[in-house]
């Protein structure tokens, strides 16, 4: 199995918070699969509401269950209180900090996007544990060319204001750069001493790969790293 995502992000151990939109959960579990294949002990968790995974290894709702699963299989997903059969609450960020010693790599879904492909955060988002070593902001490149509206962009009003463009106009590379580089956006949410990265997801054909290269050159800096590709991988 390729470990290209782990290598691209320079990951060996620590706490990784994944924010943004357009493939967070897919990236989360692809990283988990790569890390486990490399022999690392991996804990997946969340600080926001998250769907209960069906085919991603054992799921626990308390520390004892997570420890048992990690000892048995080397990986576990730890969720908070179930809301319904297919969804659960997240953990408080302080609890994630306290549990980080359970695994070599702790992967945290720290943001919600209602299945849209792009967003910038409201004041209360993302919920990033203080122990985070790397904050990854995901962008789904399938948003390019789509209208800047509620159907395609989460927090679209904030994106429109940051990008200085009207509602309903097409999302462009300039839209993404202006929104992700807004001083009050994700750049202001990076914990002290943590690295930052953008993941340009769904770069799966010649057009989106070319767009990803142009965007990466404009986003790193101010982000420490820009990675492009597809979060989907065989597992």
Helices and strands as residue ranges (DSSP letters): H 4-9, E 14-20, H 24-37, E 42-46, E 50-51, E 59-60, H 63-73, E 75-78, E 82-84, E 87-88, H 93-99, G 100-102, E 105-109, E 134-140, G 141-143, H 156-163, H 173-180, G 186-189, E 195-201, H 206-219, E 225-228
